[in-house]
Amino acid sequence: MNVDLHHVSIGVQDVAAAVEFYAHLGITSTGTRPGFGVDGAWLQVGERQIHLIETTVVPPGATNHLALRVADLDACLVELAEHGISGRRSTYTPGAGRQAFLQDPSGNVVELNQLD
């Protein structure tokens, strides 16, 4: 079987705020999305997508999270701070890369990961 990741769906309470948040990470809207009867947005991340779906459900916490690879964690955190977005660094674990965790406006956890 040959499989590849197409997209990850994330429930958000405010689609516009989420689109703005992810734009600060360099993730842009595709601008197109079929009408599913619920608000949302499709975002492009390299060759993959994140599908935002409007919901009233609160995210479960850090156990479920989205991890994004960054080239320079320090520079990324500085740039995000300029937009009022703060991250919490995790303790460095050899082999896991350097990591920081932040939350989107709906509380979804986003991991930033700089590989070793």
N, C-alpha and C positions, 0 to 999 in steps of 0.2 A: 504494500500500500504506500502510495506517495502522497503525503499531505503537507500543507504549508499554512501558516497562519494568515488569514484574510483580515479579520478585524476583532476588536474587543469592544464590547458594549458597556457603557457606564451610565448608571442612573444619576441624573442631576435634577435639582429642584429649580434652578434658574438657568435655562439654556444660554441666554445671552451672556450672563456672568461667567459661565463655564467656557464659552467660546473665547471670551476676552482673556481669561486666566491661561488657557492653553496656548493662546497666541503669544503670550509672554515667554513661553517655552519654545517658540518657533514652530508651533503646530498650527497649521492653517485649515480653514474650512474649505471643503471641496466646492461649496456654493450650490451643490445640487443634492437633493434627497427626495426620494419618492414620498408621496403623501400617505403616511401610515395611520392617520387619524389621531396621532399624538405628536406633540412638538418634539423637535430634536435637531441634531446637526451631525454631519459626517465630517470628520477631520482627517487630514492626510499626514502620516508620519512615515517618511521614506516611502517604501512600497506598501506599507500597511495602513490600516485605518483605525480610528477610534470612533465609535458611534455613540453619540450622546443621546440619551432618551429621557425626556422629562418624566419625573416621578415625584411622589411625596414621601417615598420610603427613605429613611435615613441609612447611610452606609454602615456596614458592620464593624469597621475599624481596620487596623493595619494588617490583619490576617489576609484580607483580600486587598490587593493593591496593584497598581500599574507601575512597572519599572521602565525608566527611560535611560538609555545610555548617553552619557555626556563626555566630551573630551576633556574638560577642565572643570571639575566640581567647584573649586574656589571661585573661578570667574563666573560660573553660572549662578552661584548663590549671591554674588555681589550684584549682578545684573538684575536678578529677581528682586533683591532688596530695594533697588531703585524704583520698583513698581509696588512696593509695600507687601511683597510676598516673602515670608521667612520660612526657612527650613531648619529641621533639627538633625544635626549630624549624628550618625550612629558610631559606636566604638569601632575602630578599625579591626577587622578580622582578616588576616592574610588569606588570600584566595577568593575572598568575597568582593574585593574592590573597595573603593571608598564610597560611602553612601550618605545620603541625606534624605530625609522624609519631609514632605509638606502635604498640605491638604488643599484641594480645589474648593471653590465657594460652597459646594454642597457637602463637604467633609470627606470626599473620596481621597484616599491616601495615594500619593504619587512618590515613588522612590526615584531619586536621581543616583545613577551608578556610574562611577568612573572606574574602568577596569584597571587592574594592576599592570 
